[in-house]
Each structure stands twice: as C-alpha cells, then as structure tokens.
Amino acid sequence: MIGIKSYGAYVPLHRLDRSEFFRAWGGIFGMSIPGEKAVANFDEDSVTMAVEAAIDCINGTDINEVDGLFFATTTSPYKDRLCSGIIAMVLDMRRDVRTMDVTGSLRAGTTAIVSAIDAIKAGTAANIMVTAADTILAAPAGDFEQAFGDGSAALLLGSDNVIASVEGSYSVTDEFAGMWRTSDDTFVRSWEDRMILDKGYSSIMPEVISGLMNKYGLTTKDFTKMVCDSPLDVRRHARLARELGFDESQVQDPMFMTVGNTGCALAMMMLVAALEEAKVGDKILFASYGNGADAFVLEVTPEIDKLGYRRGMKNHLASKKSLRNYETYLRWRRLVAIERALRPELGPTTIAGQWRDRKLILGLWGKKCQACGTPQIIQGATLGMGTPTRVCINCQAKDQFEGYRFSDKKAKIFTFTQDHLADTLDPPAVITTVDFEGGGRAIFDMTDRDPDEVSVEMPVEMTFRKLYYDAPRGIHNYFWKTRPVRC
C-alpha cells in the first residue's frame, strides 16, 4: 500500500493586510481584495521555505530511511544548479539519495508526487520526500500582487505505516498558457482572465476530477473532503465544487484570505490542512491544476492517529506578525532602490571554501571532543574561509573529534547587540551569541524578531536562511540564523 507517511508545512511569519496595497496605489488600480497574504522575509526564498517544511515533515523520522528528495517550484533561485541537492545537504540526507528538481508548471508539486509514487512502485526507492515551495513575484499595483502569497509543504511517501493511502490517480495534459514567465521575466504574465478561467481552470479541473471518479466508480458523496488549488478568483473555486456536486462542507478552505495563492505549493499546503483534521476512513479527493491537472483518491488509515506533533498549517497560521506597511514589502522584495549603508563591500565568495565547509554552512555541523565531550563550532567557515578545528577549546586534546549537529538543538541568548547602521533590509541588524542546549556557543544573525522583545536568556531556535546574494558571481549564500521559538 503506497501512500503518505508524514506531512509538514511552512507559512512565513509575516502577513500583509491587502488594504495596504489599496492605500499605496489607490482606486485607480482597482479595488482591495479582502484578507491578508503571507510574505516571506527578505532572507527567505523557495529553498529556505522548502527546508522548513521538510524539517517539519521528518520530525521523529530517521532521515537515513529516506531514499529520495524531489523539490517542486516555479521560483528556483538557480537555473543550472540542483536545489534539491542543497536541501538534501541541509537535511543531512545520505550521499546516495535520489534528488530531482521539478519545475515549469504550477502543478509541479503533484507532478513530483506522481514521479515519487512510480519510483516506489518500481522498487527503486522505499521512501521519497516531496517538497514544494514558491515565492511568485507579481508587478506592483495589480491584482496578482495582492493575490500571490508565499509558503511551502512537504510529504513523505512510502509503502509502510502510511497515514493516507493513494487509492488511485488520473491526469490530463493541456497546452494552455494562462500564466507564464520567460527565463528573462521578473514578474508573472497572464492573459485575459475570462479566457484563463473559462478555457483553463473551469474546463480542465472538471475534466480531471470527473475522469478520476469515473475511473474508480466514485461519486462526490464518497469523499469527506475535496482538496484542489484555487485560481486567483476564489469564486471559481467555489463554483467548481458546486457544479461537480460537492457540498460546501466537503470543500477544503483554499486559504486565499489568510495566505494567498502559493503557486505550486498551494494544493499540497491545502492537503496538509485537510490531513490535520482527517479521521480514519475519510476519503480525500486531491487535485492540482497547471497546464493540465493531476487528481488522486486518498484514504486515511489508522496510522494517522500515531503521527506525532507537526507545526503543519494550523500552528503556522496561528503564529503570525503583521508587516507595518507596504513600503517594507517593496524593500524586502527589492522592488525599490534604497541607499546602501556606508559599509565596506563583502569580499568575493570562495567556491572552493564553500565546498570545503559545506557541512558547516548547510548542515550546521560542528565537532564534539571525544576526550571531554565538549561541543564546539568554528564560524569563520560561514563564508568559506574557516580554519579546521584540531584542538579542543576545553581540554586541548588534539585531533580527537566526532561530528556534532547544532541545527536541531535548542538554544538561549547569552548576549546580543543591535546595529542600526548595518547594511540590512530589515534594520536594525540583531546579532546574537547563543548557548546551545548540551553545550556549544556561537554567533548568529537573528531574524523574524521584534528588536524590542530580544533579551538575554531568550529561547531561540535555528532557521536556514539567505545571508546575502553575491551578484557578480550569481551565488546565493545560505547559512543558519536564530529566531524566537515559533508555534
């Protein structure tokens, strides 16, 4: 029995009320859409959000049992670099793990799920994690800018201890260009909305859902929930369900008013929300749209009651902070030019150094002395310029170390400073020195924080973020930061 073994999700901490868009641009540019949307911080992208969802998903799972990692996105930070390889290194997966980036369509998430199911059926992998994340950028002053939100989800698929079995699937492909971006585009493009909805979503989704039910002899009454992503017009989502014969109580909330349309991650995020409320025996219709559509029949098993704590959608939705204004959003998305702080330029990224210290940079691996048991971390390597640790800082034993992972350890602030003159998109820069539970002290930037609330002894957790972008070399530099414990 192949199905979902675990799930995880991530919604950025910050939300922006859509009335802020109307305030900024006025009635000339249309009307304000109700609700709010999730906004990734300036140091987040599709890779960092996928890491968050994946960590949530593997909680309590042996990462060495995962044979594959498929990363779905339409907003990859790289065109010619395997981002699933970056994520696998962050998660400390086996070196022989199978990785794949899936992109080019808003249904990239379910395309990756189909591929994972086929690989498990073929026996080439026992367990595969599928992650999906998007940070789609729309031109200012339009409806898309209000509609698109940021987020991610992850599913662990396998053939044992599944919480929801995949009872069947059905797919259709249609070469319909309702929304698109070329390799040179910054903002998403689209055609006239009636054509997008009438000839696209409202035509293709009924075809795939009806095809699925006909293939397996099911009716709408057989399903507890219908989970399918919504277009930018949520009224079409409701009309689709109504025309197919689903009762309003069966339709999963598309989260448009609370998160926004999160691109290829939306359907999977909605599925996570449905699984959080699911009961044993529930049947779920799960579908995703984009240049065609994929649809699945899922049935919840007794294993769902054994799944441990997940932050998932419910806890992430409850944990939020409102952005002060639209101008902050423009600054974080780098849509306005601002005067840079008068500080020295950063040195060039050293590719050799990044490779040499990749376990520290991506996995936050330090060392533990085998003689006295003291964990320690040398941080010059965050820019690929570290000096290898050979002597224990406590007992001075030489070359007696074993690897020690800090990223999953709890910590407290030992001391901190706030720099109001630093070159940052979210001033002031907060730099923390933290003591890890179990030993070890290190210095990290702090993110997702309120400067007025930062204090000594404050509990923090580690989060994988962007440090900076080396534009001349086209390199996204990632590392770990601290943040207040979330959820």
C-alpha positions as CSV (number, residue, x, y, z in Angstrom):
1,M,0.0,0.0,0.0
2,I,1.6,3.2,-1.2
3,G,0.7,6.5,0.4
4,I,1.6,9.4,2.6
5,K,3.6,8.6,5.7
6,S,4.1,12.1,7.1
7,Y,3.5,15.7,6.2
8,G,4.9,19.1,7.0
9,A,4.2,22.7,6.0
10,Y,5.6,26.2,6.4
11,V,3.9,29.7,6.3
12,P,6.2,32.7,6.7
13,L,5.7,34.6,10.0
14,H,4.8,37.9,8.3
15,R,1.4,38.8,6.8
16,L,0.4,41.9,4.9
17,D,-3.1,43.2,5.0
18,R,-4.4,43.7,1.4
19,S,-5.7,47.1,2.3
20,E,-2.1,48.2,2.3
21,F,-2.0,47.7,-1.5
22,F,-5.0,49.8,-1.9
23,R,-3.6,52.5,0.3
24,A,-0.4,52.6,-1.8
25,W,-1.9,52.7,-5.2
26,G,-5.5,54.0,-4.7
27,G,-8.7,53.3,-6.6
28,I,-7.1,53.9,-10.0
29,F,-5.6,50.5,-9.9
30,G,-8.7,48.7,-8.9
31,M,-10.1,47.5,-5.5
32,S,-8.6,46.0,-2.5
33,I,-9.1,42.2,-2.2
34,P,-10.2,41.2,1.4
35,G,-7.9,39.4,3.8
36,E,-4.2,39.2,4.1
37,K,-1.3,37.4,2.4
38,A,1.8,35.6,3.7
39,V,5.0,37.4,2.9
40,A,8.4,35.7,3.0
41,N,11.1,37.7,4.9
42,F,13.9,39.3,2.9
43,D,16.2,36.4,3.8
44,E,13.8,33.7,2.6
45,D,13.2,32.0,-0.8
46,S,11.7,28.8,-2.1
47,V,14.8,26.8,-1.0
48,T,14.7,28.0,2.6
49,M,10.9,27.6,2.9
50,A,11.2,24.0,1.4
51,V,13.8,23.3,4.2
52,E,11.3,24.5,6.8
53,A,8.5,22.2,5.5
54,A,10.8,19.3,5.2
55,I,12.1,19.6,8.8
56,D,8.5,19.7,9.9
57,C,7.8,16.6,7.9
58,I,10.7,14.4,9.1
59,N,10.0,15.2,12.8
60,G,10.5,11.8,14.5
61,T,11.6,10.1,11.3
62,D,15.1,8.6,10.6
63,I,16.4,10.7,7.8
64,N,18.6,7.8,6.7
65,E,15.5,5.9,5.7
66,V,14.5,8.5,3.1
67,D,15.8,7.4,-0.4
68,G,14.8,10.4,-2.4
69,L,14.0,14.1,-2.3
70,F,12.0,15.8,-5.0
71,F,11.8,19.6,-4.9
72,A,9.0,21.4,-6.8
73,T,9.0,25.1,-7.5
74,T,8.5,27.7,-10.2
75,T,10.7,30.2,-8.5
76,S,14.0,28.4,-8.1
77,P,17.0,30.7,-7.2
78,Y,19.1,28.8,-9.8
79,K,18.6,27.7,-13.4
80,D,21.6,25.4,-13.5
81,R,22.0,24.1,-10.0
82,L,20.2,21.3,-8.3
83,C,18.4,22.9,-5.4
84,S,17.1,19.6,-4.1
85,G,20.8,18.8,-3.6
86,I,21.2,21.8,-1.4
87,I,18.1,20.9,0.6
88,A,19.4,17.3,0.9
89,M,22.7,18.5,2.4
90,V,20.8,20.8,4.8
91,L,18.7,17.9,6.0
92,D,21.8,15.6,6.3
93,M,20.5,13.0,3.9
94,R,22.6,10.1,2.7
95,R,25.0,10.7,-0.1
96,D,23.3,8.2,-2.4
97,V,19.9,9.9,-2.0
98,R,18.0,10.4,-5.3
99,T,17.3,14.1,-5.9
100,M,15.3,15.9,-8.6
101,D,14.0,19.5,-9.2
102,V,10.6,19.7,-10.8
103,T,9.6,23.0,-12.3
104,G,7.9,24.7,-15.3
105,S,4.3,24.3,-14.2
106,L,2.0,25.3,-11.3
107,R,1.3,21.6,-10.8
108,A,4.9,20.8,-10.3
109,G,4.1,19.6,-6.8
110,T,1.7,16.8,-7.9
111,T,3.9,16.0,-10.9
112,A,6.7,15.3,-8.3
113,I,4.2,13.2,-6.3
114,V,3.3,11.1,-9.4
115,S,7.0,10.5,-10.1
116,A,7.6,9.5,-6.4
117,I,4.7,7.0,-6.4
118,D,6.0,5.5,-9.7
119,A,9.5,5.1,-8.2
120,I,8.2,3.4,-5.1
121,K,6.0,1.1,-7.2
122,A,9.0,0.2,-9.3
123,G,11.0,-0.6,-6.2
124,T,13.8,1.9,-6.9
125,A,13.1,3.7,-3.6
126,A,11.2,2.8,-0.4
127,N,10.6,6.4,0.8
128,I,10.7,9.7,-1.1
129,M,10.1,13.1,0.3
130,V,8.3,15.7,-2.0
131,T,8.7,19.3,-1.1
132,A,7.0,22.3,-2.9
133,A,7.6,26.0,-2.3
134,D,7.0,29.2,-4.3
135,T,7.6,32.9,-3.9
136,I,6.0,34.2,-7.1
137,L,6.6,37.9,-7.8
138,A,3.9,40.0,-9.4
139,A,4.2,43.5,-10.8
140,P,3.2,46.3,-8.4
141,A,-0.3,47.7,-8.5
142,G,-2.1,44.7,-9.9
143,D,-4.4,42.1,-8.6
144,F,-1.7,39.4,-8.8
145,E,0.4,41.4,-6.3
146,Q,-2.4,41.1,-3.8
147,A,-3.2,37.5,-4.6
148,F,0.1,35.7,-4.5
149,G,1.4,34.5,-1.1
150,D,4.4,32.6,0.0
151,G,4.6,29.1,1.5
152,S,5.7,25.5,1.3
153,A,4.7,21.9,2.1
154,A,6.3,18.5,2.2
155,L,5.0,15.0,2.0
156,L,6.9,11.8,2.8
157,L,5.7,8.9,0.6
158,G,6.3,5.2,1.2
159,S,4.7,1.8,1.3
160,D,4.6,1.1,5.1
161,N,2.9,2.9,8.0
162,V,1.1,5.2,5.7
163,I,-1.4,7.7,7.2
164,A,-3.2,8.1,3.9
165,S,-3.1,5.5,1.1
166,V,-3.1,6.5,-2.6
167,E,-6.1,4.5,-3.9
168,G,-5.8,5.9,-7.5
169,S,-4.9,8.7,-9.7
170,Y,-5.8,10.4,-13.0
171,S,-4.0,13.1,-15.1
172,V,-4.7,15.2,-18.1
173,T,-2.3,17.5,-20.0
174,D,-3.4,20.6,-21.8
175,E,-1.1,23.1,-23.6
176,F,-2.9,26.2,-22.2
177,A,-0.9,29.3,-21.4
178,G,-3.0,31.1,-18.9
179,M,0.0,32.3,-16.8
180,W,3.7,32.2,-17.7
181,R,7.1,33.6,-17.3
182,T,10.1,33.5,-19.7
183,S,13.6,33.0,-18.4
184,D,14.1,36.8,-18.5
185,D,10.9,37.8,-16.8
186,T,10.8,39.2,-13.2
187,F,7.1,39.2,-12.9
188,V,4.4,36.7,-13.9
189,R,2.5,37.3,-17.1
190,S,-1.1,36.4,-17.9
191,W,-3.8,36.7,-20.5
192,E,-7.4,37.9,-20.2
193,D,-8.9,36.5,-17.1
194,R,-12.1,35.1,-18.6
195,M,-10.1,33.0,-21.0
196,I,-7.8,31.8,-18.2
197,L,-10.8,30.7,-16.1
198,D,-13.3,29.6,-18.8
199,K,-11.0,27.7,-21.1
200,G,-8.4,26.8,-18.4
201,Y,-9.3,26.2,-14.8
202,S,-13.1,25.8,-15.2
203,S,-12.7,23.4,-18.1
204,I,-9.7,21.3,-17.2
205,M,-10.4,20.8,-13.5
206,P,-13.9,19.3,-14.0
207,E,-12.4,17.0,-16.7
208,V,-9.7,15.6,-14.4
209,I,-12.0,15.3,-11.3
210,S,-14.8,13.7,-13.3
211,G,-12.3,11.4,-15.0
212,L,-10.9,10.3,-11.7
213,M,-14.4,9.5,-10.2
214,N,-15.4,7.6,-13.4
215,K,-12.2,5.6,-13.5
216,Y,-12.8,4.3,-9.9
217,G,-16.6,4.3,-9.8
218,L,-16.8,7.0,-7.2
219,T,-19.3,9.9,-6.6
220,T,-19.0,13.1,-4.7
221,K,-20.7,11.5,-1.7
222,D,-17.8,9.1,-1.3
223,F,-15.5,11.9,-0.3
224,T,-15.1,13.6,3.0
225,K,-13.0,16.4,1.6
226,M,-12.3,17.9,-1.9
227,V,-8.8,19.4,-1.9
228,C,-7.9,21.3,-5.0
229,D,-6.0,24.5,-5.5
230,S,-7.8,27.7,-6.3
231,P,-7.2,30.2,-9.1
232,L,-6.8,33.8,-8.3
233,D,-10.6,34.2,-8.4
234,V,-11.8,32.1,-5.4
235,R,-15.4,32.3,-6.7
236,R,-14.4,30.0,-9.5
237,H,-13.1,27.5,-6.9
238,A,-16.5,27.5,-5.1
239,R,-18.4,27.3,-8.4
240,L,-16.2,24.3,-9.5
241,A,-17.1,22.4,-6.3
242,R,-20.8,23.3,-6.7
243,E,-21.0,22.3,-10.3
244,L,-19.4,19.0,-9.6
245,G,-21.9,18.3,-6.8
246,F,-19.8,18.8,-3.7
247,D,-21.4,20.2,-0.6
248,E,-19.8,23.3,0.8
249,S,-18.8,21.4,4.0
250,Q,-16.7,19.0,1.8
251,V,-14.6,21.7,0.3
252,Q,-11.2,22.4,1.9
253,D,-10.5,26.1,2.6
254,P,-8.3,27.4,-0.3
255,M,-6.6,29.8,2.3
256,F,-6.8,32.7,-0.1
257,M,-7.9,35.1,2.6
258,T,-5.2,34.0,5.1
259,V,-2.2,33.0,3.0
260,G,-2.8,33.8,-0.7
261,N,-2.1,31.7,-3.8
262,T,1.2,30.0,-3.1
263,G,1.7,28.6,-6.7
264,C,2.8,25.0,-7.0
265,A,2.8,24.7,-3.2
266,L,-0.9,25.6,-2.7
267,A,-2.5,22.2,-3.3
268,M,-0.1,20.4,-1.0
269,M,-0.5,23.0,1.7
270,M,-4.3,22.6,1.5
271,L,-3.8,18.8,1.7
272,V,-1.7,19.2,4.9
273,A,-4.5,21.3,6.4
274,A,-7.0,18.6,5.4
275,L,-4.9,15.8,6.9
276,E,-4.6,17.7,10.2
277,E,-8.4,17.4,10.6
278,A,-8.9,14.0,8.9
279,K,-10.3,10.9,10.6
280,V,-9.7,7.2,10.0
281,G,-11.6,6.1,6.9
282,D,-12.0,9.5,5.4
283,K,-11.7,9.7,1.6
284,I,-10.0,12.8,0.2
285,L,-10.1,14.0,-3.4
286,F,-6.8,15.8,-4.0
287,A,-6.1,17.7,-7.3
288,S,-3.8,20.3,-8.7
289,Y,-4.0,22.5,-11.8
290,G,-1.4,23.8,-14.2
291,N,-1.0,23.0,-18.0
292,G,-3.4,20.2,-17.3
293,A,-4.2,18.7,-13.9
294,D,-3.5,15.7,-11.6
295,A,-6.0,14.1,-9.3
296,F,-5.8,11.5,-6.6
297,V,-8.0,9.4,-4.4
298,L,-6.6,9.2,-0.8
299,E,-8.0,7.2,2.1
300,V,-7.0,7.9,5.7
301,T,-5.7,5.0,7.7
302,P,-5.4,4.3,11.5
303,E,-1.7,5.3,11.3
304,I,-2.7,8.9,11.3
305,D,-3.5,8.7,15.0
306,K,0.1,7.7,15.7
307,L,1.7,10.6,13.9
308,G,3.5,12.9,16.3
309,Y,3.4,16.7,16.6
310,R,3.7,18.7,13.4
311,R,3.6,22.5,13.2
312,G,1.8,22.0,9.9
313,M,-0.7,24.5,8.6
314,K,-2.7,25.1,11.8
315,N,0.1,26.2,14.0
316,H,1.9,28.2,11.3
317,L,-1.4,30.1,10.5
318,A,-1.8,30.9,14.2
319,S,1.7,32.2,14.5
320,K,2.0,35.5,12.6
321,K,3.1,39.1,12.7
322,S,1.7,41.9,10.6
323,L,4.0,43.9,8.4
324,R,3.9,47.6,9.3
325,N,3.4,48.9,5.7
326,Y,3.6,48.2,2.0
327,E,6.9,50.0,1.8
328,T,8.5,47.3,3.8
329,Y,7.2,44.7,1.4
330,L,8.7,46.6,-1.6
331,R,12.0,46.8,0.3
332,W,12.1,43.1,1.1
333,R,11.3,42.2,-2.5
334,R,14.0,44.6,-3.7
335,L,11.4,46.4,-5.9
336,V,12.7,49.8,-4.9
337,A,16.2,51.1,-4.8
338,I,17.4,52.3,-1.4
339,E,20.6,54.0,-0.3
340,R,23.1,51.4,0.9
341,A,24.7,51.8,4.3
342,L,28.2,53.2,4.1
343,R,30.0,50.0,5.0
344,P,32.8,48.0,3.3
345,E,31.8,45.7,0.5
346,L,31.8,42.0,1.2
347,G,34.6,40.0,-0.2
348,P,34.1,37.6,-3.2
349,T,32.5,34.3,-2.5
350,T,35.1,31.5,-2.5
351,I,33.6,28.5,-4.3
352,A,36.4,26.2,-3.0
353,G,35.8,27.4,0.6
354,Q,32.1,26.8,0.3
355,W,32.6,23.3,-0.9
356,R,35.2,22.6,1.8
357,D,33.0,23.8,4.6
358,R,29.6,22.7,3.1
359,K,28.7,20.5,6.1
360,L,29.1,23.5,8.5
361,I,27.5,26.0,6.1
362,L,24.5,23.9,5.0
363,G,24.1,21.4,7.8
364,L,25.5,23.4,10.8
365,W,27.8,20.6,11.7
366,G,30.4,21.4,14.4
367,K,32.6,19.0,16.4
368,K,32.5,17.2,19.7
369,C,35.6,16.3,21.6
370,Q,35.9,12.6,22.1
371,A,38.1,13.2,25.2
372,C,36.0,15.6,27.2
373,G,32.6,15.7,25.3
374,T,32.7,19.4,24.6
375,P,30.7,20.5,21.5
376,Q,32.3,23.4,19.6
377,I,31.9,25.3,16.4
378,I,34.3,27.4,14.4
379,Q,32.4,30.1,12.4
380,G,34.9,31.7,10.0
381,A,33.7,29.0,7.6
382,T,30.3,30.7,7.1
383,L,32.0,32.5,4.2
384,G,34.0,29.5,3.2
385,M,37.2,30.8,4.9
386,G,37.3,28.7,8.1
387,T,40.3,27.2,9.7
388,P,39.9,23.5,10.5
389,T,39.4,22.7,14.2
390,R,42.1,20.4,15.5
391,V,42.5,21.3,19.2
392,C,39.7,21.1,21.8
393,I,38.9,24.5,23.3
394,N,38.3,22.9,26.7
395,C,40.8,20.1,27.3
396,Q,43.3,20.8,24.4
397,A,43.1,17.3,23.1
398,K,44.4,17.2,19.5
399,D,42.5,15.6,16.6
400,Q,40.0,13.7,18.7
401,F,36.7,14.9,17.3
402,E,33.4,13.5,16.0
403,G,30.8,15.3,14.0
404,Y,28.1,17.1,16.0
405,R,25.0,18.7,14.5
406,F,23.8,22.0,16.0
407,S,20.9,22.9,13.7
408,D,18.4,20.8,15.6
409,K,19.5,21.9,19.1
410,K,17.6,24.4,21.3
411,A,19.5,27.5,22.5
412,K,19.3,30.6,24.6
413,I,20.7,34.1,24.0
414,F,23.8,34.6,26.0
415,T,24.2,38.2,24.8
416,F,23.2,40.3,21.8
417,T,23.7,43.6,20.0
418,Q,21.6,45.7,17.7
419,D,23.3,47.6,14.9
420,H,21.2,50.5,13.4
421,L,23.9,51.4,10.9
422,A,24.4,47.9,9.3
423,D,23.6,47.2,5.7
424,T,20.4,45.2,6.0
425,L,16.9,45.3,4.5
426,D,15.3,44.9,8.0
427,P,17.1,47.3,10.4
428,P,18.4,47.1,13.0
429,A,20.7,44.1,12.4
430,V,20.4,41.9,15.5
431,I,23.4,39.7,16.2
432,T,23.1,37.1,18.9
433,T,25.6,35.0,20.8
434,V,23.8,31.8,21.9
435,D,24.5,28.9,24.2
436,F,23.2,25.6,22.8
437,E,21.5,23.0,25.0
438,G,24.1,20.3,25.6
439,G,27.0,22.7,25.1
440,G,28.5,25.0,22.4
441,R,28.4,28.7,21.9
442,A,28.3,30.6,18.6
443,I,27.3,33.9,17.0
444,F,24.4,34.2,14.5
445,D,22.3,36.9,12.9
446,M,18.7,36.9,14.2
447,T,15.6,37.0,12.0
448,D,11.8,37.2,12.4
449,R,12.3,39.2,15.6
450,D,10.9,42.3,17.2
451,P,14.0,44.3,18.4
452,D,12.1,45.5,21.4
453,E,11.5,41.9,22.6
454,V,15.0,40.5,22.3
455,S,16.5,39.7,25.7
456,V,19.2,37.7,27.4
457,E,18.2,34.2,28.2
458,M,15.5,34.4,25.5
459,P,14.9,30.9,24.0
460,V,15.7,30.7,20.3
461,E,15.7,28.1,17.5
462,M,17.8,27.7,14.4
463,T,16.4,28.5,10.9
464,F,18.0,28.1,7.5
465,R,18.1,31.5,5.6
466,K,19.9,33.5,3.0
467,L,22.9,35.5,4.2
468,Y,23.4,37.6,1.0
469,Y,23.5,37.4,-2.8
470,D,26.8,37.7,-4.5
471,A,25.6,39.4,-7.7
472,P,28.9,39.5,-9.6
473,R,29.2,35.7,-9.2
474,G,25.5,34.8,-9.2
475,I,25.8,32.9,-5.9
476,H,23.1,32.7,-3.2
477,N,24.9,32.4,0.2
478,Y,22.9,30.5,2.8
479,F,23.5,29.9,6.4
480,W,21.7,29.4,9.7
481,K,20.2,32.2,11.8
482,T,18.4,32.3,15.2
483,R,14.8,33.3,15.6
484,P,12.4,33.4,18.5
485,V,10.8,29.9,19.1
486,R,7.8,29.8,16.8
487,C,4.5,27.9,17.4
